[in-house]
């Protein structure tokens, strides 16, 4: 059986954990992409019958969606979909589902505004932290980007690896919490800018970040990272007319 949005329903298979995550995935995507914008969210009984799973699986999936801010359960009122303002945007699943919606320049702009607030400071902290395995990871990401220019690595994955390595090199545990969010959202952001530019990331600009970090020049590292994100913002503004 298939739902009217084309997703499979009664075909969920596996143990209770797999069933729960399968249900979580389908319901989460349906909520975020607007399936329930104009209709009532199903009851527990309806969900259990529709997905042919146990009540335990249904309750666990709904509990997880509630923790992500997508649902709210009230006594006698049942379970309702929360407005987007209540969603946990830092949750990688929620962000991934958001990026599966109709392409939005506003969403890309918001994401890169957040990057502007975080990544330049992370680069500055990395420059102050001193050499070690974290620096090696940044350099490895840069080497992958260079290899990608020659068709010897994946352009998208190499670019993401570089930016994640800088976050990790900051040694700030709060910045590290952005790791999954940045990795997920960069997949869409980089694809957009690469398509708009007609080529991959500016390796020289990324090399400038690493060179400044190696030289322990926090200001230069911050400015070099800000320049990379600033270029992305210019593309977004240009595409928006």
C-alpha positions, 0 to 999 in steps of 0.5 A: 500500500502507498500513501497519497504522497507516494511513500510506502506505508504498510511495507515497513519491515524489520525489528521494532527499532527499524520499524520505529525509525522507518515510521519516524522517517516517513512521518517526519518527512511528511510533516516537514514537507507540508503533508499535514498543513491542511489536515488533521494528524492521525490518531495513534490507532489510525497510525498503528493500523495504517503502518501495520505496526504495534502501538509500542512502535507508534508511541515511540515514533511519535515520542521522537517526533515530539522531542524534535518539536514537530508534534505536541500531545495534549490530553483530550486534544490528541496529537497535533503538528507544531508550527515550524517555529517550534521545530528543532532546526539543529536536529539533523533529521529535521534539517534534512527534511527541510532541505527536501522541501521545495528549494528555498533561497531564504532557507539557504540565506538563513543557514549561511547567516548562521555560518557567518556567526560561527565558522569565522570564530571557529577558524580563529579559535583553531588558529589559537589552539595550536597544531595537532591532529585537528590541524592534520584533519584540516590539511587532509580536507584541503588535500581532498579538495585539491584532489577533487579538482583533478577528479580524484575525490568527491568535490562535495564530501571534500569541501564538507570535510574541510569545514567540519575539521575547522569546527573540530579544531576550534576545540569549543564543545559548543561549536562541535554541536553544530557539526552534524547540522553544518554537514547536512546543510552544506550538502545543499548549500554547496550544490547550489553555489557550485551549480550557480558558479559552474565549478567547485569550491575555491580551493585557494580561498580554503587554503588561505584559511588553513595557512592562517590557522597554521600561522596562528593568525586568528584574525586572518583565519577569521577573515579568510573564512568570512570571505568564503561564506560572504561569497556564498551570500553574494551568490544567494543574493544574486540568484534572488534577484 
